């Protein structure tokens, strides 16, 4: 009984840490997939059957798609827990304005989504964040061909 009393807290904390690491990894994968879906929408207007009237409509559709995907994975998708922004890099790798302006994507440009997510964990000390939050930053860029 003494051995169990000494080892039970250690064993229990290890099991809970494995569960929290699994939750963190699942959240990271869900955020990556959501950013990929939003980036895909950013490139759709430039393919066959373009359906958006303006670049602002494209950005809003990409953000909405990203939020819907986060919702289906069970992750919070509203401020302040998550920040979603469309990003665009030109062919030289310079970040340009997020609203693309009047210029359309050119061959070699990259468009995508950047997501910053505050992951809440009850095991603050085991996973690092003293305040209980760990920030997941994920950016997915797709090339315009």
C-alpha positions as YAML, in Angstrom:
chain: A
units: angstrom
residues:
- id: 1
  name: UNK
  ca: [0.00, 0.00, 0.00]
- id: 2
  name: UNK
  ca: [2.88, 2.35, 0.71]
- id: 3
  name: UNK
  ca: [4.36, 1.71, -2.75]
- id: 4
  name: UNK
  ca: [0.99, 2.43, -4.36]
- id: 5
  name: UNK
  ca: [0.65, 5.68, -2.37]
- id: 6
  name: UNK
  ca: [4.07, 6.80, -3.58]
- id: 7
  name: UNK
  ca: [3.68, 5.77, -7.23]
- id: 8
  name: UNK
  ca: [0.00, 6.54, -7.86]
- id: 9
  name: UNK
  ca: [0.43, 10.35, -8.17]
- id: 10
  name: UNK
  ca: [3.34, 9.90, -10.56]
- id: 11
  name: UNK
  ca: [1.46, 7.37, -12.67]
- id: 12
  name: UNK
  ca: [-1.69, 9.49, -12.71]
- id: 13
  name: UNK
  ca: [0.18, 12.64, -13.75]
- id: 14
  name: UNK
  ca: [1.91, 10.71, -16.55]
- id: 15
  name: UNK
  ca: [-1.43, 9.42, -17.84]
- id: 16
  name: UNK
  ca: [-2.95, 12.91, -17.73]
- id: 17
  name: UNK
  ca: [0.10, 14.36, -19.49]
- id: 18
  name: UNK
  ca: [-0.26, 11.83, -22.31]
- id: 19
  name: UNK
  ca: [-3.93, 12.74, -22.66]
- id: 20
  name: UNK
  ca: [-3.13, 16.48, -22.77]
- id: 21
  name: UNK
  ca: [-0.35, 15.99, -25.30]
- id: 22
  name: UNK
  ca: [-2.84, 14.06, -27.44]
- id: 23
  name: UNK
  ca: [-5.37, 16.89, -27.14]
- id: 24
  name: UNK
  ca: [-2.69, 19.43, -28.08]
- id: 25
  name: UNK
  ca: [-1.58, 17.41, -31.10]
- id: 26
  name: UNK
  ca: [-5.19, 16.95, -32.24]
- id: 27
  name: UNK
  ca: [-5.83, 20.70, -31.92]
- id: 28
  name: UNK
  ca: [-2.68, 21.46, -33.89]
- id: 29
  name: UNK
  ca: [-3.75, 19.08, -36.67]
- id: 30
  name: UNK
  ca: [-7.26, 20.58, -36.75]
- id: 31
  name: UNK
  ca: [-5.83, 24.09, -36.99]
- id: 32
  name: UNK
  ca: [-3.48, 23.04, -39.79]
- id: 33
  name: UNK
  ca: [-6.33, 21.47, -41.75]
- id: 34
  name: UNK
  ca: [-8.55, 24.53, -41.20]
- id: 35
  name: UNK
  ca: [-5.79, 26.83, -42.46]
- id: 36
  name: UNK
  ca: [-5.33, 24.58, -45.50]
- id: 37
  name: UNK
  ca: [-9.04, 24.75, -46.33]
- id: 38
  name: UNK
  ca: [-9.03, 28.54, -46.00]
- id: 39
  name: UNK
  ca: [-5.94, 28.80, -48.20]
- id: 40
  name: UNK
  ca: [-7.64, 26.63, -50.81]
- id: 41
  name: UNK
  ca: [-10.56, 29.06, -50.93]
- id: 42
  name: UNK
  ca: [-8.09, 31.94, -51.36]
- id: 43
  name: UNK
  ca: [-6.93, 30.37, -54.64]
- id: 44
  name: UNK
  ca: [-10.34, 29.30, -55.99]
- id: 45
  name: UNK
  ca: [-11.34, 32.65, -57.54]
- id: 46
  name: UNK
  ca: [-8.44, 32.39, -59.93]
- id: 47
  name: UNK
  ca: [-9.37, 29.02, -61.33]
- id: 48
  name: UNK
  ca: [-12.15, 27.82, -63.58]
- id: 49
  name: UNK
  ca: [-15.61, 29.03, -62.55]
- id: 50
  name: UNK
  ca: [-14.59, 32.01, -60.38]
- id: 51
  name: UNK
  ca: [-17.57, 33.04, -58.25]
- id: 52
  name: UNK
  ca: [-16.47, 36.02, -56.14]
- id: 53
  name: UNK
  ca: [-17.08, 39.65, -57.08]
- id: 54
  name: UNK
  ca: [-14.23, 41.22, -55.10]
- id: 55
  name: UNK
  ca: [-11.12, 40.31, -53.17]
- id: 56
  name: UNK
  ca: [-12.86, 41.27, -49.94]
- id: 57
  name: UNK
  ca: [-15.52, 38.64, -50.70]
- id: 58
  name: UNK
  ca: [-12.74, 36.08, -51.23]
- id: 59
  name: UNK
  ca: [-11.15, 36.96, -47.89]
- id: 60
  name: UNK
  ca: [-14.48, 36.72, -46.06]
- id: 61
  name: UNK
  ca: [-15.26, 33.37, -47.69]
- id: 62
  name: UNK
  ca: [-11.82, 32.03, -46.71]
- id: 63
  name: UNK
  ca: [-12.24, 33.17, -43.11]
- id: 64
  name: UNK
  ca: [-15.75, 31.69, -42.96]
- id: 65
  name: UNK
  ca: [-14.50, 28.37, -44.36]
- id: 66
  name: UNK
  ca: [-11.69, 28.32, -41.80]
- id: 67
  name: UNK
  ca: [-14.11, 29.02, -38.94]
- id: 68
  name: UNK
  ca: [-16.51, 26.31, -40.13]
- id: 69
  name: UNK
  ca: [-13.69, 23.78, -40.31]
- id: 70
  name: UNK
  ca: [-12.53, 24.72, -36.79]
- id: 71
  name: UNK
  ca: [-16.12, 24.30, -35.60]
- id: 72
  name: UNK
  ca: [-16.37, 20.79, -37.08]
- id: 73
  name: UNK
  ca: [-13.18, 19.77, -35.29]
- id: 74
  name: UNK
  ca: [-14.59, 21.02, -31.98]
- id: 75
  name: UNK
  ca: [-12.20, 23.94, -31.56]
- id: 76
  name: UNK
  ca: [-13.24, 27.44, -30.55]
- id: 77
  name: UNK
  ca: [-13.37, 29.73, -33.56]
- id: 78
  name: UNK
  ca: [-14.25, 33.11, -32.07]
- id: 79
  name: UNK
  ca: [-12.09, 35.93, -30.70]
- id: 80
  name: UNK
  ca: [-10.12, 36.06, -28.39]
- id: 81
  name: UNK
  ca: [-9.35, 32.32, -28.46]
- id: 82
  name: UNK
  ca: [-8.47, 32.36, -32.14]
- id: 83
  name: UNK
  ca: [-7.21, 34.95, -34.62]
- id: 84
  name: UNK
  ca: [-7.64, 34.18, -38.32]
- id: 85
  name: UNK
  ca: [-6.12, 36.31, -41.07]
- id: 86
  name: UNK
  ca: [-5.56, 35.86, -44.79]
- id: 87
  name: UNK
  ca: [-1.98, 36.39, -45.96]
- id: 88
  name: UNK
  ca: [-0.38, 36.89, -49.34]
- id: 89
  name: UNK
  ca: [3.24, 36.82, -50.45]
- id: 90
  name: UNK
  ca: [4.37, 37.92, -53.88]
- id: 91
  name: UNK
  ca: [6.76, 35.91, -56.06]
- id: 92
  name: UNK
  ca: [9.78, 37.55, -54.38]
- id: 93
  name: UNK
  ca: [8.61, 36.43, -50.93]
- id: 94
  name: UNK
  ca: [7.58, 39.88, -49.69]
- id: 95
  name: UNK
  ca: [4.45, 40.02, -47.60]
- id: 96
  name: UNK
  ca: [1.88, 42.25, -49.19]
- id: 97
  name: UNK
  ca: [-1.35, 43.71, -47.89]
- id: 98
  name: UNK
  ca: [-3.87, 41.20, -46.63]
- id: 99
  name: UNK
  ca: [-6.61, 42.52, -48.89]
- id: 100
  name: UNK
  ca: [-4.64, 42.02, -52.14]
- id: 101
  name: UNK
  ca: [-5.70, 45.46, -53.38]
- id: 102
  name: UNK
  ca: [-6.71, 45.62, -57.01]
- id: 103
  name: UNK
  ca: [-3.95, 43.28, -58.16]
- id: 104
  name: UNK
  ca: [-4.86, 39.68, -58.83]
- id: 105
  name: UNK
  ca: [-2.62, 36.80, -57.91]
- id: 106
  name: UNK
  ca: [0.16, 36.21, -60.40]
- id: 107
  name: UNK
  ca: [2.06, 33.03, -61.12]
- id: 108
  name: UNK
  ca: [4.47, 32.37, -58.26]
- id: 109
  name: UNK
  ca: [2.48, 34.28, -55.63]
- id: 110
  name: UNK
  ca: [1.41, 32.52, -52.47]
- id: 111
  name: UNK
  ca: [-1.91, 32.95, -50.69]
- id: 112
  name: UNK
  ca: [-3.01, 31.37, -47.47]
- id: 113
  name: UNK
  ca: [-4.28, 31.64, -43.94]
- id: 114
  name: UNK
  ca: [-2.55, 32.34, -40.64]
- id: 115
  name: UNK
  ca: [-4.20, 31.11, -37.45]
- id: 116
  name: UNK
  ca: [-3.17, 31.95, -33.89]
- id: 117
  name: UNK
  ca: [-4.96, 29.75, -31.35]
- id: 118
  name: UNK
  ca: [-4.85, 29.85, -27.54]
- id: 119
  name: UNK
  ca: [-4.88, 26.23, -26.37]
- id: 120
  name: UNK
  ca: [-6.27, 25.93, -22.84]
- id: 121
  name: UNK
  ca: [-4.90, 23.12, -20.71]
- id: 122
  name: UNK
  ca: [-5.56, 22.16, -17.08]
- id: 123
  name: UNK
  ca: [-2.03, 20.78, -16.73]
- id: 124
  name: UNK
  ca: [-0.30, 24.14, -16.71]
- id: 125
  name: UNK
  ca: [2.99, 23.08, -15.22]
- id: 126
  name: UNK
  ca: [3.46, 19.91, -17.27]
- id: 127
  name: UNK
  ca: [2.90, 21.59, -20.63]
- id: 128
  name: UNK
  ca: [4.64, 24.88, -19.99]
- id: 129
  name: UNK
  ca: [2.15, 27.76, -19.90]
- id: 130
  name: UNK
  ca: [1.96, 29.26, -16.41]
- id: 131
  name: UNK
  ca: [-1.37, 30.92, -17.20]
- id: 132
  name: UNK
  ca: [-2.80, 27.69, -18.63]
- id: 133
  name: UNK
  ca: [-2.63, 28.75, -22.27]
- id: 134
  name: UNK
  ca: [-0.27, 27.63, -24.97]
- id: 135
  name: UNK
  ca: [-0.24, 29.49, -28.27]
- id: 136
  name: UNK
  ca: [-0.44, 27.49, -31.48]
- id: 137
  name: UNK
  ca: [0.56, 29.48, -34.56]
- id: 138
  name: UNK
  ca: [-0.05, 27.85, -37.91]
- id: 139
  name: UNK
  ca: [0.31, 29.29, -41.39]
- id: 140
  name: UNK
  ca: [-0.49, 27.49, -44.61]
- id: 141
  name: UNK
  ca: [0.49, 29.00, -47.96]
- id: 142
  name: UNK
  ca: [-0.44, 27.58, -51.33]
- id: 143
  name: UNK
  ca: [1.28, 28.51, -54.59]
- id: 144
  name: UNK
  ca: [-0.66, 30.09, -57.40]
- id: 145
  name: UNK
  ca: [0.28, 28.25, -60.56]
...
